[in-house]
Amino acid sequence: MAEHISTLLRQSVGHLADEVPESYRIVLDTIGALVVGLDVDSECFSLSGGPRLTVTGGVDPTAGTRVTVSRGTVLDVLDAVITLDRAVESGALTVHGTLDDILRAHDTLKAYVHAAVRAPSQPGLLTALRADRG
């Protein structure tokens, strides 16, 4: 059975804080107080900023941005099978919120990816993310 996406994200942000603290700080500064609600293959959870990145179960009703996507689409974007723009345009990834919140969420995603590529623990988490690919 594949790991829950929320579990992998929780582990990932913890590792970023320990392994690449400067990059983690950029992610924190970028997200600010925004709460992002995520639905990945019907697993609902939230990512919020503040003094640290927090992953909680369920979509927080205060979420400024809500994202719905499949694990397969996440992997397709990471593997450059499809661009993030094309995933949104095709409806494979949906995003709801104000323009400012959506842009903040987008910038946070970019900062997160920049941090993740520098953290030694991330390849193992990516392998776990791929576990349910087929």
PyRosetta script that sets phi, psi and omega in degrees:
from pyrosetta import init, pose_from_sequence

init()
pose = pose_from_sequence("MAEHISTLLRQSVGHLADEVPESYRIVLDTIGALVVGLDVDSECFSLSGGPRLTVTGGVDPTAGTRVTVSRGTVLDVLDAVITLDRAVESGALTVHGTLDDILRAHDTLKAYVHAAVRAPSQPGLLTALRADRG")
pose.set_psi(1, 137.9)
pose.set_omega(1, -178.5)
pose.set_phi(2, -74.5)
pose.set_psi(2, 149.7)
pose.set_omega(2, 175.5)
pose.set_phi(3, -64.4)
pose.set_psi(3, 147.5)
pose.set_omega(3, 172.0)
pose.set_phi(4, -64.5)
pose.set_psi(4, 141.2)
pose.set_omega(4, 178.8)
pose.set_phi(5, -60.5)
pose.set_psi(5, -40.4)
pose.set_omega(5, -179.7)
pose.set_phi(6, -62.0)
pose.set_psi(6, -36.7)
pose.set_omega(6, 177.9)
pose.set_phi(7, -65.3)
pose.set_psi(7, -43.8)
pose.set_omega(7, 179.3)
pose.set_phi(8, -64.7)
pose.set_psi(8, -41.7)
pose.set_omega(8, 179.3)
pose.set_phi(9, -65.8)
pose.set_psi(9, -41.3)
pose.set_omega(9, 178.1)
pose.set_phi(10, -59.8)
pose.set_psi(10, -45.3)
pose.set_omega(10, 177.5)
pose.set_phi(11, -63.6)
pose.set_psi(11, -42.3)
pose.set_omega(11, -178.0)
pose.set_phi(12, -60.5)
pose.set_psi(12, -49.2)
pose.set_omega(12, -176.9)
pose.set_phi(13, -67.9)
pose.set_psi(13, -31.5)
pose.set_omega(13, 175.2)
pose.set_phi(14, -64.5)
pose.set_psi(14, -42.8)
pose.set_omega(14, 178.1)
pose.set_phi(15, -66.1)
pose.set_psi(15, -38.8)
pose.set_omega(15, 179.2)
pose.set_phi(16, -60.5)
pose.set_psi(16, -43.0)
pose.set_omega(16, -180.0)
pose.set_phi(17, -59.5)
pose.set_psi(17, -38.5)
pose.set_omega(17, -178.4)
pose.set_phi(18, -81.7)
pose.set_psi(18, -40.1)
pose.set_omega(18, -169.6)
pose.set_phi(19, -91.5)
pose.set_psi(19, -34.5)
pose.set_omega(19, -178.1)
pose.set_phi(20, -136.7)
pose.set_psi(20, 67.0)
pose.set_omega(20, -172.8)
pose.set_phi(21, -59.5)
pose.set_psi(21, -33.2)
pose.set_omega(21, 179.5)
pose.set_phi(22, -67.3)
pose.set_psi(22, -42.5)
pose.set_omega(22, 178.1)
pose.set_phi(23, -68.3)
pose.set_psi(23, -38.3)
pose.set_omega(23, 176.3)
pose.set_phi(24, -60.0)
pose.set_psi(24, -41.1)
pose.set_omega(24, 179.0)
pose.set_phi(25, -62.1)
pose.set_psi(25, -37.4)
pose.set_omega(25, 177.3)
pose.set_phi(26, -64.1)
pose.set_psi(26, -41.3)
pose.set_omega(26, 177.1)
pose.set_phi(27, -61.0)
pose.set_psi(27, -46.5)
pose.set_omega(27, 178.7)
pose.set_phi(28, -59.7)
pose.set_psi(28, -45.4)
pose.set_omega(28, -179.9)
pose.set_phi(29, -64.0)
pose.set_psi(29, -34.5)
pose.set_omega(29, -178.2)
pose.set_phi(30, -73.2)
pose.set_psi(30, -45.3)
pose.set_omega(30, -178.2)
pose.set_phi(31, -72.0)
pose.set_psi(31, -31.0)
pose.set_omega(31, -179.3)
pose.set_phi(32, 58.7)
pose.set_psi(32, -131.7)
pose.set_omega(32, -178.6)
pose.set_phi(33, -95.7)
pose.set_psi(33, 7.5)
pose.set_omega(33, -177.4)
pose.set_phi(34, -64.3)
pose.set_psi(34, 142.0)
pose.set_omega(34, 171.3)
pose.set_phi(35, -113.1)
pose.set_psi(35, 128.3)
pose.set_omega(35, 179.5)
pose.set_phi(36, -112.8)
pose.set_psi(36, 120.5)
pose.set_omega(36, 174.9)
pose.set_phi(37, -88.2)
pose.set_psi(37, 133.0)
pose.set_omega(37, -177.0)
pose.set_phi(38, -124.0)
pose.set_psi(38, 139.1)
pose.set_omega(38, 174.0)
pose.set_phi(39, -129.2)
pose.set_psi(39, 105.2)
pose.set_omega(39, 179.9)
pose.set_phi(40, -114.9)
pose.set_psi(40, 109.6)
pose.set_omega(40, -176.8)
pose.set_phi(41, 51.5)
pose.set_psi(41, 43.6)
pose.set_omega(41, 178.8)
pose.set_phi(42, 70.3)
pose.set_psi(42, 8.0)
pose.set_omega(42, 169.6)
pose.set_phi(43, -90.0)
pose.set_psi(43, 114.5)
pose.set_omega(43, -175.7)
pose.set_phi(44, -102.9)
pose.set_psi(44, 131.5)
pose.set_omega(44, 179.2)
pose.set_phi(45, -157.7)
pose.set_psi(45, 173.5)
pose.set_omega(45, -177.8)
pose.set_phi(46, -132.2)
pose.set_psi(46, 149.9)
pose.set_omega(46, 173.0)
pose.set_phi(47, -118.6)
pose.set_psi(47, 127.0)
pose.set_omega(47, 179.7)
pose.set_phi(48, -131.7)
pose.set_psi(48, 151.7)
pose.set_omega(48, 177.3)
pose.set_phi(49, -92.7)
pose.set_psi(49, -167.3)
pose.set_omega(49, -176.3)
pose.set_phi(50, 132.4)
pose.set_psi(50, -142.8)
pose.set_omega(50, 178.4)
pose.set_phi(51, -68.6)
pose.set_psi(51, -20.4)
pose.set_omega(51, 174.8)
pose.set_phi(52, -153.8)
pose.set_psi(52, 160.8)
pose.set_omega(52, 175.2)
pose.set_phi(53, -74.9)
pose.set_psi(53, 134.4)
pose.set_omega(53, -178.3)
pose.set_phi(54, -128.5)
pose.set_psi(54, 133.7)
pose.set_omega(54, 175.1)
pose.set_phi(55, -111.4)
pose.set_psi(55, 122.7)
pose.set_omega(55, -179.3)
pose.set_phi(56, -125.5)
pose.set_psi(56, 154.0)
pose.set_omega(56, 178.1)
pose.set_phi(57, -71.1)
pose.set_psi(57, 146.9)
pose.set_omega(57, 179.8)
pose.set_phi(58, 78.8)
pose.set_psi(58, 158.4)
pose.set_omega(58, 176.5)
pose.set_phi(59, -87.1)
pose.set_psi(59, 118.3)
pose.set_omega(59, 179.3)
pose.set_phi(60, -62.7)
pose.set_psi(60, 128.7)
pose.set_omega(60, -179.3)
pose.set_phi(61, -63.5)
pose.set_psi(61, -15.7)
pose.set_omega(61, 178.0)
pose.set_phi(62, -89.8)
pose.set_psi(62, 4.4)
pose.set_omega(62, -177.6)
pose.set_phi(63, -56.0)
pose.set_psi(63, 126.2)
pose.set_omega(63, 178.0)
pose.set_phi(64, -79.4)
pose.set_psi(64, -23.9)
pose.set_omega(64, 179.1)
pose.set_phi(65, -134.9)
pose.set_psi(65, 140.7)
pose.set_omega(65, 176.7)
pose.set_phi(66, -126.3)
pose.set_psi(66, 131.2)
pose.set_omega(66, -176.3)
pose.set_phi(67, -122.6)
pose.set_psi(67, 132.6)
pose.set_omega(67, 175.6)
pose.set_phi(68, -123.5)
pose.set_psi(68, 129.2)
pose.set_omega(68, -175.2)
pose.set_phi(69, -160.4)
pose.set_psi(69, 163.0)
pose.set_omega(69, 174.3)
pose.set_phi(70, -100.2)
pose.set_psi(70, 157.7)
pose.set_omega(70, 174.8)
pose.set_phi(71, -58.0)
pose.set_psi(71, -40.5)
pose.set_omega(71, 179.5)
pose.set_phi(72, -60.1)
pose.set_psi(72, -41.9)
pose.set_omega(72, 178.9)
pose.set_phi(73, -67.4)
pose.set_psi(73, -40.6)
pose.set_omega(73, 176.1)
pose.set_phi(74, -55.8)
pose.set_psi(74, -47.3)
pose.set_omega(74, -179.8)
pose.set_phi(75, -66.7)
pose.set_psi(75, -37.9)
pose.set_omega(75, 177.6)
pose.set_phi(76, -62.0)
pose.set_psi(76, -39.0)
pose.set_omega(76, 177.5)
pose.set_phi(77, -67.6)
pose.set_psi(77, -45.3)
pose.set_omega(77, 179.4)
pose.set_phi(78, -62.3)
pose.set_psi(78, -33.9)
pose.set_omega(78, -178.6)
pose.set_phi(79, -89.9)
pose.set_psi(79, 4.6)
pose.set_omega(79, 179.2)
pose.set_phi(80, 62.0)
pose.set_psi(80, 29.2)
pose.set_omega(80, 172.4)
pose.set_phi(81, -75.4)
pose.set_psi(81, -33.7)
pose.set_omega(81, 178.6)
pose.set_phi(82, -142.6)
pose.set_psi(82, 145.7)
pose.set_omega(82, 176.7)
pose.set_phi(83, -81.0)
pose.set_psi(83, 159.8)
pose.set_omega(83, 176.5)
pose.set_phi(84, -59.6)
pose.set_psi(84, -42.7)
pose.set_omega(84, 178.1)
pose.set_phi(85, -58.3)
pose.set_psi(85, -45.9)
pose.set_omega(85, -178.5)
pose.set_phi(86, -67.4)
pose.set_psi(86, -35.9)
pose.set_omega(86, 177.4)
pose.set_phi(87, -60.9)
pose.set_psi(87, -40.2)
pose.set_omega(87, 178.3)
pose.set_phi(88, -69.9)
pose.set_psi(88, -47.4)
pose.set_omega(88, -177.9)
pose.set_phi(89, -60.3)
pose.set_psi(89, -36.7)
pose.set_omega(89, -177.5)
pose.set_phi(90, -82.6)
pose.set_psi(90, -10.1)
pose.set_omega(90, -178.0)
pose.set_phi(91, 86.1)
pose.set_psi(91, 3.3)
pose.set_omega(91, 177.5)
pose.set_phi(92, -69.6)
pose.set_psi(92, -22.3)
pose.set_omega(92, 176.6)
pose.set_phi(93, -134.9)
pose.set_psi(93, 124.5)
pose.set_omega(93, 177.7)
pose.set_phi(94, -113.6)
pose.set_psi(94, 144.4)
pose.set_omega(94, -178.6)
pose.set_phi(95, -133.8)
pose.set_psi(95, 131.6)
pose.set_omega(95, 177.7)
pose.set_phi(96, -128.7)
pose.set_psi(96, 141.0)
pose.set_omega(96, 177.7)
pose.set_phi(97, 153.5)
pose.set_psi(97, -179.4)
pose.set_omega(97, 176.0)
pose.set_phi(98, -72.4)
pose.set_psi(98, 158.3)
pose.set_omega(98, 179.7)
pose.set_phi(99, -57.9)
pose.set_psi(99, -44.1)
pose.set_omega(99, 179.8)
pose.set_phi(100, -60.2)
pose.set_psi(100, -43.7)
pose.set_omega(100, -179.7)
pose.set_phi(101, -68.5)
pose.set_psi(101, -38.7)
pose.set_omega(101, 178.4)
pose.set_phi(102, -64.6)
pose.set_psi(102, -42.2)
pose.set_omega(102, 178.2)
pose.set_phi(103, -64.5)
pose.set_psi(103, -39.1)
pose.set_omega(103, 177.6)
pose.set_phi(104, -64.3)
pose.set_psi(104, -41.7)
pose.set_omega(104, 178.1)
pose.set_phi(105, -63.4)
pose.set_psi(105, -41.3)
pose.set_omega(105, 178.1)
pose.set_phi(106, -62.3)
pose.set_psi(106, -47.0)
pose.set_omega(106, 179.6)
pose.set_phi(107, -64.5)
pose.set_psi(107, -34.8)
pose.set_omega(107, 176.9)
pose.set_phi(108, -65.8)
pose.set_psi(108, -41.9)
pose.set_omega(108, 177.6)
pose.set_phi(109, -59.9)
pose.set_psi(109, -44.5)
pose.set_omega(109, 178.2)
pose.set_phi(110, -62.0)
pose.set_psi(110, -44.0)
pose.set_omega(110, 179.1)
pose.set_phi(111, -64.0)
pose.set_psi(111, -39.1)
pose.set_omega(111, 178.2)
pose.set_phi(112, -62.2)
pose.set_psi(112, -46.4)
pose.set_omega(112, -180.0)
pose.set_phi(113, -63.0)
pose.set_psi(113, -41.7)
pose.set_omega(113, 177.6)
pose.set_phi(114, -61.3)
pose.set_psi(114, -37.1)
pose.set_omega(114, 177.0)
pose.set_phi(115, -71.3)
pose.set_psi(115, -44.0)
pose.set_omega(115, -174.9)
pose.set_phi(116, -62.8)
pose.set_psi(116, -36.2)
pose.set_omega(116, -179.0)
pose.set_phi(117, -69.3)
pose.set_psi(117, -14.3)
pose.set_omega(117, -179.7)
pose.set_phi(118, -98.0)
pose.set_psi(118, -9.0)
pose.set_omega(118, -174.7)
pose.set_phi(119, -96.8)
pose.set_psi(119, 125.5)
pose.set_omega(119, -175.7)
pose.set_phi(120, -63.8)
pose.set_psi(120, -22.2)
pose.set_omega(120, -177.5)
pose.set_phi(121, -80.3)
pose.set_psi(121, -17.1)
pose.set_omega(121, -170.3)
pose.set_phi(122, -65.8)
pose.set_psi(122, -36.0)
pose.set_omega(122, 178.1)
pose.set_phi(123, -58.3)
pose.set_psi(123, -37.3)
pose.set_omega(123, 177.5)
pose.set_phi(124, -65.5)
pose.set_psi(124, -37.9)
pose.set_omega(124, 177.8)
pose.set_phi(125, -69.5)
pose.set_psi(125, -35.3)
pose.set_omega(125, 176.5)
pose.set_phi(126, -64.7)
pose.set_psi(126, -39.5)
pose.set_omega(126, 175.9)
pose.set_phi(127, -60.1)
pose.set_psi(127, -42.9)
pose.set_omega(127, 178.0)
pose.set_phi(128, -64.9)
pose.set_psi(128, -37.1)
pose.set_omega(128, 177.6)
pose.set_phi(129, -63.5)
pose.set_psi(129, -35.3)
pose.set_omega(129, -179.3)
pose.set_phi(130, -76.1)
pose.set_psi(130, -12.0)
pose.set_omega(130, -171.8)
pose.set_phi(131, -54.6)
pose.set_psi(131, -32.0)
pose.set_omega(131, -176.8)
pose.set_phi(132, -106.1)
pose.set_psi(132, 18.5)
pose.set_omega(132, -175.0)
pose.set_phi(133, -60.0)
pose.set_psi(133, -45.9)
pose.set_omega(133, -171.8)
pose.set_phi(134, -79.8)
pose.dump_pdb("model.pdb")
